[in-house]
Amino acid sequence: MENIITNLEEAKRSCYDLGRQHSAYGSQPLKIAYWEEFTLTMMATLEEGYPQVEKDELKAWHTFLHFINENMIDGYHDALPYSNKAP
């Protein structure tokens, strides 16, 4: 985690590139709700699997997962052909 904080731009770019790769996984664009569901599912898994995690740690994880999600969405939408972009 420490490397991610010190290399924020690199982490942002990696998430963006991962989102671009996801644009090739289907003929229809993914709905925004699917991306949000990813974050919610990851948080639920964390809370259920690690009940000892403190509230401040959960907030940090939520912020981190949101960072990943937002940058992946940016890359995903930038890689879609104009005609396939979701409204």
Contact map, one row per residue, 1 for C-alpha under 8 A:
111110000000000000000000000000000000000000000000000000000000000000000000000000000000000
111111000000000000000000000000000000000000000000000000000000000000000000000000000000000
111111100000000000000000000000000000000000000000000000000000000000000000000000000000000
111111110110000000000000000000000000000000000000000000000000000000000000000000000000000
111111110000000000000000000000000000000000000000000000000000000000000000000000000000000
011111110000000000000000000000000000000000000000000000000000000000000000000000000000000
001111111110000000000000000000000000000000000000000000000000000000000000000000000000000
000111111111000000000000000000000000000000000000000000000000000000000000000000000000000
000000111111100000000000000000000000000000000000000000000000000000000000000000000000000
000100111111110000000000000000000000000000000000000000000000000000000000000000000000000
000100111111111000000000000000000000000000000000000000000000000000000000000000000000000
000000011111111100000000000000000000000000000000000000000000000000110010000000000000000
000000001111111110000000000000000000000000000000000000000000000000000010000000000000000
000000000111111111000000000000000000000000000000000000000000000000000000000000000000000
000000000011111111100000000000000000000000000000000000000000000000011011001000000000000
000000000001111111110000000000000000000000000000000000000000000000000011111100000000000
000000000000111111111000000000000000000000000000000000000000000000000001001000000000000
000000000000011111111100000000000000000000000000000000000000000000000001001100000000000
000000000000001111111110000000000000000000000000000000000000000000000011111110000000000
000000000000000111111111000000000000000000000000000000000000000000000001001111110000000
000000000000000011111111100000000000000000000000000000000000000000000000000100000000000
000000000000000001111111100000000000000000000000000000000000000000000000000100000000000
000000000000000000111111110010000000000000000000000000000000000000000000000110110000000
000000000000000000011111111000000000000000000000000000000000000000000000000000000000000
000000000000000000001111111000000000000000000000000000000000000000000000000000000000000
000000000000000000000011111110000000000000000000000000000000000000000000000000000000000
000000000000000000000001111110000000000000000000000000000000000000000000000000000000000
000000000000000000000000011111000000000000000000000000000000000000000000000000000001000
000000000000000000000010011111100000000000000000000000000000000000000000000000010001110
000000000000000000000000000111110110000000000000000000000000000000000000000000000000010
000000000000000000000000000011111110000000000000000000000000000000000000000000000000010
000000000000000000000000000001111111000000000000000000000000000000000000000000000000000
000000000000000000000000000000111111100000000000000000000000000000000000000000000000000
000000000000000000000000000001111111110000000000000000000000000000000000000000000000000
000000000000000000000000000001111111111000000000000000000000000000001000100000000000000
000000000000000000000000000000011111111100000000000000000000000000001000000000000000000
000000000000000000000000000000001111111110000000000000000000000000000000000000000000000
000000000000000000000000000000000111111111000000000000000000000000000000000000000000000
000000000000000000000000000000000011111111100000000000000000010011001000000000000000000
000000000000000000000000000000000001111111110000000000000000000000000000000000000000000
000000000000000000000000000000000000111111111000000000000000000000000000000000000000000
000000000000000000000000000000000000011111111100000000000000000010000000000000000000000
000000000000000000000000000000000000001111111110000000000100110000000000000000000000000
000000000000000000000000000000000000000111111111000000000000000000000000000000000000000
000000000000000000000000000000000000000011111111100000000000000000000000000000000000000
000000000000000000000000000000000000000001111111111000000000000000000000000000000000000
000000000000000000000000000000000000000000111111111010000100000000000000000000000000000
000000000000000000000000000000000000000000011111111000000000000000000000000000000000000
000000000000000000000000000000000000000000001111111000000000000000000000000000000000000
000000000000000000000000000000000000000000000111111110000000000000000000000000000000000
000000000000000000000000000000000000000000000111111110000000000000000000000000000000000
000000000000000000000000000000000000000000000000011111000000000000000000000000000000000
000000000000000000000000000000000000000000000010011111101100000000000000000000000000000
000000000000000000000000000000000000000000000000000111111100000000000000000000000000000
000000000000000000000000000000000000000000000000000011111110000000000000000000000000000
000000000000000000000000000000000000000000000000000001111111000000000000000000000000000
000000000000000000000000000000000000000000000000000011111111100000000000000000000000000
000000000000000000000000000000000000000000100010000011111111110000000000000000000000000
000000000000000000000000000000000000000000000000000000111111111000000000000000000000000
000000000000000000000000000000000000000000000000000000011111111100000000000000000000000
000000000000000000000000000000000000000000100000000000001111111110000000000000000000000
000000000000000000000000000000000000001000100000000000000111111111000000000000000000000
000000000000000000000000000000000000000000000000000000000011111111100000000000000000000
000000000000000000000000000000000000000000000000000000000001111111110000000000000000000
000000000000000000000000000000000000001001000000000000000000111111111000000000000000000
000000000000000000000000000000000000001000000000000000000000011111111100000000000000000
000000000001000000000000000000000000000000000000000000000000001111111110000000000000000
000000000001001000000000000000000000000000000000000000000000000111111111000000000000000
000000000000001000000000000000000011001000000000000000000000000011111111100000000000000
000000000000000000000000000000000000000000000000000000000000000001111111110000000000000
000000000001101100100000000000000000000000000000000000000000000000111111111000000000000
000000000000001111110000000000000000000000000000000000000000000000011111111100000000000
000000000000000100100000000000000010000000000000000000000000000000001111111110000000000
000000000000000100100000000000000000000000000000000000000000000000000111111111000000000
000000000000001111110000000000000000000000000000000000000000000000000011111111100000000
000000000000000101111110000000000000000000000000000000000000000000000001111111110000000
000000000000000000110010000000000000000000000000000000000000000000000000111111110000100
000000000000000000010000000000000000000000000000000000000000000000000000011111110000000
000000000000000000010010000000000000000000000000000000000000000000000000001111111000000
000000000000000000010010000010000000000000000000000000000000000000000000000111111101100
000000000000000000000000000000000000000000000000000000000000000000000000000000111111100
000000000000000000000000000000000000000000000000000000000000000000000000000000011111100
000000000000000000000000000000000000000000000000000000000000000000000000000000001111100
000000000000000000000000000110000000000000000000000000000000000000000000000000011111110
000000000000000000000000000010000000000000000000000000000000000000000000000010011111111
000000000000000000000000000011100000000000000000000000000000000000000000000000000001111
000000000000000000000000000000000000000000000000000000000000000000000000000000000000111
